[in-house]
């Protein structure tokens, strides 16, 4: 299931960014955009980390 962690990172990042945007920033969409971008990076890093760890030890 490639892209699972990346997709979850974007979804959760956008959701948390929406909350942060509503509570702390003036506009909700700015927080959601920042959260989605951060979630994309974190999800991609998690995808790479779990892929490398579960590969089974190649040369």
C-alpha positions as CSV (number, residue, x, y, z in Angstrom):
1,X,0.0,0.0,0.0
2,X,2.2,2.7,-1.3
3,X,1.3,6.3,-0.3
4,X,-0.7,5.4,2.8
5,X,1.4,7.3,5.3
6,X,1.8,10.2,2.9
7,X,-2.0,10.4,2.4
8,X,-2.7,10.2,6.1
9,X,0.0,12.8,6.7
10,X,-1.7,15.2,4.3
11,X,-5.2,14.5,5.7
12,X,-4.2,14.9,9.4
13,X,-2.0,17.9,8.6
14,X,-4.8,19.7,6.8
15,X,-7.2,18.9,9.7
16,X,-4.9,20.1,12.4
17,X,-3.9,23.1,10.3
18,X,-7.6,23.9,10.0
19,X,-8.0,24.0,13.7
20,X,-4.8,26.0,14.2
21,X,-5.9,28.4,11.5
22,X,-9.3,28.9,13.1
23,X,-8.0,29.3,16.7
24,X,-4.7,31.2,16.2
25,X,-4.6,32.7,12.7
26,X,-6.9,35.2,11.0
27,X,-7.9,32.9,8.2
28,X,-8.7,29.1,8.2
29,X,-7.3,28.3,4.7
30,X,-3.8,29.6,5.5
31,X,-3.5,27.2,8.4
32,X,-4.9,24.3,6.3
33,X,-2.4,25.0,3.5
34,X,0.6,25.1,5.9
35,X,-0.7,21.9,7.7
36,X,-1.1,20.0,4.5
37,X,2.4,21.0,3.4
38,X,3.9,19.9,6.7
39,X,1.8,16.7,6.6
40,X,3.0,15.9,3.1
41,X,6.7,16.1,4.2
42,X,6.2,14.2,7.5
43,X,4.1,11.5,5.7
44,X,6.6,11.1,3.0
45,X,9.4,10.7,5.6
46,X,7.4,8.1,7.4
47,X,6.7,6.3,4.2
48,X,10.5,6.1,3.4
49,X,11.4,5.1,7.0
50,X,8.8,2.3,7.1
51,X,9.7,1.1,3.6
52,X,13.4,0.9,4.4
53,X,12.9,-0.8,7.8
54,X,10.5,-3.4,6.4
55,X,12.6,-4.3,3.3
56,X,14.2,-7.4,4.9
57,X,17.8,-6.5,4.9
58,X,19.2,-6.5,1.4
59,X,22.8,-5.8,0.5
